[in-house]
Amino acid sequence: GNRSHLLKGLSITTHLLTNPTSHSFLSKVFPAAYKTENENITSKWQLPNFLILFADDLGMGDLSCYGHPTQMTPNLDKLAAEGIRFTQWYSAFHICTPSRAAMMTGRLPIRSGLAGSNWAGSVLTSSSRGGLPLNETTIAEALKQKNYATMAIGKWHLGQQGKFLPTAQGFDEYYGIPYSDDMGNSAWRPNALDVPLPLLHSTPMNITIVEQPTDLNLLTNRYAAKGVQFIKEKSAAKIPWLLYMAFNHVHTPSFVGIQHCNTTLRGRFGDALAEMDDAIGQIMSVVNKARADENTVVFFTSDNGPWLIQRLQSGSAGLLRDGKTTTWEGGFREPGIIRWKGKIKAGRISTEVVTTYDIFPTSLSLAGISLPSDRHIDGKDISEILFSDTAKTPHECIFYYKGIDSPGCLQDDKHHVCSGLWAVRCGAYKAHFYTRNYNSPVVKLHDPPLIFQIEKDPGESYPINQNTDEYKNVKGKVEAEVSKHKQSLMPVPNQFLAGSDISVAVCCDPDSKIRYPTHPKCTCNPENYKVDVCEMDYGQGNSISTTITSTPRAVKFEDLQEQITL
C-alpha cells in the first residue's frame, strides 16, 4: 500500500509580490488581460495558462525539427511548426540542478547558492542536505498572486527533502522522481549504491511514497496521465494553471516502456526520446480537447546539452562543440520552442539570443504580474520577440558559469578543481577564460581570453586573432560587462557545502531488509526490479553486458487513465 507521512511544522513560504505595473507593449496587444488588480480583471479565464515541457540532457541536434537525420519527433516538430523555434536558446548552466534553479527563479544559480563547484559537487544527490532556498521566489509562487493552480510532474532535482519539494515552493501538487533516474537503484540500474528510486506524490501537507523503486517501464505514461488529468480538471473549472512537466528522458539510463522499445533507428536513446515525444503529443491533445489551446503558452526546452561521455546512450549537440559539463556551446545551447496558438505567428524561426531563465519574467509579464523588486532577476521578458518579427534580444551578455569561484585554481596544467565564470557571450562574440573538454580533467587557462564570432562560427573552431582591432574591441566590452555583472552578485550559502546524509534520503521503510533481505534497503516494491523490456546496459555507455527478459507487460496510456491514483 501507499506510505503517507504528514509533514509536521512544514513552513511554506509564499512571496507576495508588489501590485502589477503597466505592461505597455502587451497591454496594446491583449488589453483585456493586462489590467491592474485595481481595475479588476473580469474573468480568470483571460489569464493565460503556462505549460513548461522540460527535457533532460537533450542536445541541440537531437530533434527532427533541429536537423537530426534519423530521429522522428512528430509531436515536437508539430509544436515548432505551430509556434516559434529558437536557434540561439541558452540554458543557465551545463548540468541539471543549477539549470533548473535558474528556470524556476529567473536568476542565475550563482545567486541562489546552487551554482555548484567541482570540489563540492554541482548536482544534488539522493541524500543531499541542501536544496533551492525557500527565500527564492519560484514561478509557481509568483503566479499564486493571480490564484493559478500549479502542478509539477517529473524530475525536480532541487532538493528531495519535504521542505524543498515543489509543494513547499508554490506548487499545489507534485508527482515524480525528486532527482535524476541514475541516482537510485532500479531495474535499469540494479548495481547502484543509492536507495531505490522513489516515485513521490505530494501536496503542501502530505507526502506519499507511491513506489520504491518505481517501475520505469510505466513512468513516462504515468507522467502523461497525471498531466492530462490536471489540464482537464483545471480547464473545465476555468482556473488558470501552470503545469511544469520535467521528463526524466533522455538522461541515462535510457529506460523505455514496451510500446517504444526498439522502435527507432537510434537504439535505446532514440526509443526514450520517442517515448517523451509521444507523451508530449498526449498532453498537447488534451490541451486542444479541453479548449485551452488558444489560452495556453507552451514552452519546450532542456536543462543542458547531451552527456557525451555516455557515447551512444547520449544525445547530439549537432554542429556545436562538446556537451554537458562544459561551457562550450554544446553544453549550454538548447532546442527552444514557444507556442501560443492564435497569438504567436506559426512557423517562425528566431535567431535572437534567449534563455531558459527568461521563462520566469516572460510568464509573469504575460500574466500581468510584476517581477520581485527585492532581488536581481537575470532573465528578460522576451514577449516582444514572440509577437514581433523585428524585436531584438534584450540580453546584452549571457554568462557561462562552471560553479562558484574557487581560490587556487590552475596551480598546475592538470588541475581540474576549478570553478567560477568561465565564458561570456556579448552580442555575436563569445570569450572563454577557461575551457575543458567533457572527456578530460585538464583545464586550460586563456589569458587573454579565447574569443569566437559565435554566429559565424557556432562550432567554436576558429578563434579571432588577438592582434586585430576586432579582438581588442570585444575584449574591452567583455571585461566591462564582467565587472558590472560581478558587482551585482551577493554572497549566499553554497547549498552543496551542506553535504549529504543518508538519514535525509527518501525511504519507504528503513527496515525493509527484514521483509526483502535480497533487495537494497528501502525497498517496498521488489516486483519493480523485474525488467520487462529491452536489452539492458548497466555500464556507463559500454556495450550491452546483461540481457533480462520476461513476459512483456504493456500498459497503454489509455489504461492509465483508469489508474490515475497510482
Sequence and secondary structure as in RCSB ss.txt:
>XXXX:A:sequence
GNRSHLLKGLSITTHLLTNPTSHSFLSKVFPAAYKTENENITSKWQLPNFLILFADDLGMGDLSCYGHPTQMTPN
LDKLAAEGIRFTQWYSAFHICTPSRAAMMTGRLPIRSGLAGSNWAGSVLTSSSRGGLPLNETTIAEALKQKNYAT
MAIGKWHLGQQGKFLPTAQGFDEYYGIPYSDDMGNSAWRPNALDVPLPLLHSTPMNITIVEQPTDLNLLTNRYAA
KGVQFIKEKSAAKIPWLLYMAFNHVHTPSFVGIQHCNTTLRGRFGDALAEMDDAIGQIMSVVNKARADENTVVFF
TSDNGPWLIQRLQSGSAGLLRDGKTTTWEGGFREPGIIRWKGKIKAGRISTEVVTTYDIFPTSLSLAGISLPSDR
HIDGKDISEILFSDTAKTPHECIFYYKGIDSPGCLQDDKHHVCSGLWAVRCGAYKAHFYTRNYNSPVVKLHDPPL
IFQIEKDPGESYPINQNTDEYKNVKGKVEAEVSKHKQSLMPVPNQFLAGSDISVAVCCDPDSKIRYPTHPKCTCN
PENYKVDVCEMDYGQGNSISTTITSTPRAVKFEDLQEQITL
>XXXX:A:secstr
  EEEE TT              HHHHHHSGGG   GGG  S GGGS EEEEEEESS  TT SGGGT SS   HH
HHHHHHTSEEEEEEE S SSHHHHHHHHHHSS GGGTT S BTTTBSS  TTBS  S TTS  HHHHHGGGT EE
EEEE   S SSGGGSGGGTT SEEEE SS TTSSBBTTBTT SS B  EEEEETTEEEEEESS  HHHHHHHHHH
HHHHHHHHHHHTT  EEEEEE  TTSSS    GGGTT STTHHHHHHHHHHHHHHHHHHHHHHHTT GGGEEEEE
EESS   GGGGGGS   TTSS  TTSSSHHHHEEEEEEE TTTS TTEEE S EEGGGHHHHHHHHTT    SSS
       HHHHH SS   S SEEEEE SS  TTTTSSTT     SEEEEEETTEEEEEEE  TT    EEEEEEE
EEETTT TT  S   TTSHHHHHHHHHHHHHHHHHHHT      GGGG B GGGS  S TTHHHH TTS TT S 
GGGGS  SS B  SSS    B          HHHHHTTTT 
